[in-house]
Amino acid sequence: MRTEITNLFELPVYTEKAIFVGNVDDIVVDVDQKKIDSLAVGNLDPAIREVMKGSGLKIPFRIIKSIGNIVIIRHIPGLFRSPAKEE
């Protein structure tokens, strides 16, 4: 399937475990290899922003599982805070 790069902008990004990551802000292209290198994701989920200590995240293209109306990536262990345990 082929699609234009501009169609990827603002798509929501979720992990395969249905956790919202953020929205696609930009695409990093490897011009020499003629392929997409990564997606720059902003509007991060607050739990991710707290772990990353930043406002954006670069998602390597190799961990993208599917692109359609949303982008689905492999789950990234350690990217999400563990839920607080109740005592």
Number of C-alpha atoms within 10 A of each C-alpha: 3 4 9 6 11 9 10 20 15 16 17 20 25 19 17 16 11 11 14 17 25 23 24 24 18 17 19 15 14 11 9 6 8 8 11 15 17 19 22 18 23 21 16 21 15 14 16 20 20 14 12 14 9 11 14 18 21 16 18 14 15 11 14 19 12 12 14 10 11 15 20 22 23 14 16 11 7 9 14 18 12 8 7 6 5 4 3
